[in-house]
Each structure stands twice: as C-alpha cells, then as structure tokens.
C-alpha cells in the first residue's frame, strides 16, 4: 500500500513537472546587445571614470535601430530558417543623479517602438505566433563609484554596478523574466585631447535560460563577461571644431559566455 502511494505521488509529480515545462513562456530572453550609459558625458560605448558631481541631475533619450537582431538558421545547411525579429526600432529613457563627488545612480527604461519578424513561430521558439510590435524592456538600475579620480587628466578607475529588473515582455525578446546582476571595472587614461577608456566585468543571470526549447537543440543563456575598448579624440587637433564641443570615438564592445557555457568553447 505504501509503495503504491509512493508510485502515485511520483506520477503526480512528473505530471506537474511536465505541465510546468509546457507552460514556460518562450523565449524569455532579452536579446538586446547594447544598453546606453546613464552618465551625461558617455558616448555610445564609453563613459568617464568620474561622476557628474553632487546632486547633478540629467535625463536623456536614446534612439536605436537593429537589423536582423534575432535569426535562427538550419544547423545542417546554415540557411536562415526564421527571423523572429527581422528589425527593431527602439528608445531608452535615462535619468541619472550624482551622489557626492564620487558616486552616481541612474535608471534606464527601454522601449521597443516598433519591431517585426516571422509569423507562425513554432512553439519551440515562441509561446505566441509572433513577437509583439511594441514592448517594454527590462528596466536597469545603474550605479557608479569613482575609485581613482582623473578629473584633471591621467589615470582613472571606477566600479560600475547593474541591476536589471524583470519588467520586459518575455514573449517579445525584450525580457528575461528574471533579474540580472552585473559588475564592471572601468579604467580610463585621459590626455588633453584624447582618452582611452575600457571595461571588463561579469553579469549573473539569476535564472539561466534555454532558447529555443531544449528539445529543439536550444542554446543556453547564463552568465556573461561584458567588455569594451574605445579610442576617443577631439577633432580640434585636426583643425576642426574650434569651439571644442565634439568628441569622436572609435570603439568595440561585446561579451563572452561565462556559465554554464564557458568562454571560447570551454565549459558545458
């Protein structure tokens, strides 16, 4: 009698697990590869090691466009099978305030103004037939603390923190459905007319994701190692912009997987 009850409970648990798995929202992955800084002196990728100053408040709006940001290919032929998001046009609303001379905190609220892609998506790819045309993304709270100030030039060092809240639409490739926590170390060397900033960090997903569905050979999304490297200069050294209002930058940025899949193919 006890054994039969145990079997019945086990069968019931398996049934609940199966129902829970089938009810999971797909994709539940934020596929954005660029997030703006909330610092008022930041560029597209780089930001300074210093902060705006005590209680200095700034607000901003960024516009962005992505072409073919989410594409699935046939693993045997390499041909495009689906484009769940063929293009996306969005905006980020940001606000930031200085806390004392060496700290600042800000918020980034991303929106998809319009996106489009393949319809009739299979259930292994998306819970809905097509991603929504408009959506809100995961709200990010960004903090910065200056460790070594380079307000007068030279070497600067700062620590950056990021907390991403699960506010995004999980069916529109704009929301993870779980929080993410990230830290980065920002180093910068500045001269009178040029600067070389770069950063390296780690982002933890509190709930790792698999997309598409594991039965369809899905990819694992877990921890990440974000990095940036930028060269900045003022065009006044070339005789341009005599008012010295512009800063030109040439930069690269990206990330490496850091669990459960390791960087450069290492790990699981």
C-alpha positions, 0 to 999 in steps of 0.5 A: 500500500505504501509503495503504491502511494509512493508510485502515485505521488511520483506520477503526480509529480512528473505530471506537474513537472511536465505541465510546468515545462509546457507552460514556460513562456518562450523565449524569455530572453532579452536579446538586446546587445547594447544598453546606453550609459546613464552618465551625461558625458558617455558616448555610445560605448564609453563613459568617464571614470568620474561622476557628474558631481553632487546632486547633478541631475540629467535625463536623456533619450536614446534612439536605436535601430537593429537589423536582423537582431534575432535569426535562427538558421538550419544547423545542417545547411546554415540557411536562415530558417526564421527571423523572429525579429527581422528589425527593431526600432527602439528608445531608452529613457535615462535619468541619472543623479550624482551622489557626492563627488564620487558616486552616481545612480541612474535608471534606464527604461527601454522601449521597443517602438516598433519591431517585426519578424516571422509569423507562425513561430513554432512553439519551440521558439515562441509561446505566441505566433509572433513577437509583439510590435511594441514592448517594454524592456527590462528596466536597469538600475545603474550605479557608479563609484569613482575609485581613482579620480582623473578629473584633471587628466591621467589615470582613472578607475571606477566600479560600475554596478547593474541591476536589471529588473524583470519588467520586459515582455518575455514573449517579445525578446525584450525580457528575461523574466528574471533579474540580472546582476552585473559588475564592471571595472572601468579604467580610463587614461585621459590626455588633453585631447584624447582618452582611452577608456575600457571595461571588463566585468561579469553579469549573473543571470539569476535564472539561466535560460534555454532558447529555443526549447531544449528539445529543439537543440536550444542554446543556453543563456547564463552568465556573461563577461561584458567588455569594451575598448574605445579610442576617443579624440577631439577633432580640434587637433585636426583643425576642426571644431574650434569651439571644442564641443565634439568628441569622436570615438572609435570603439568595440564592445561585446561579451563572452559566455561565462556559465554554464557555457564557458568562454571560447568553447570551454565549459558545458 
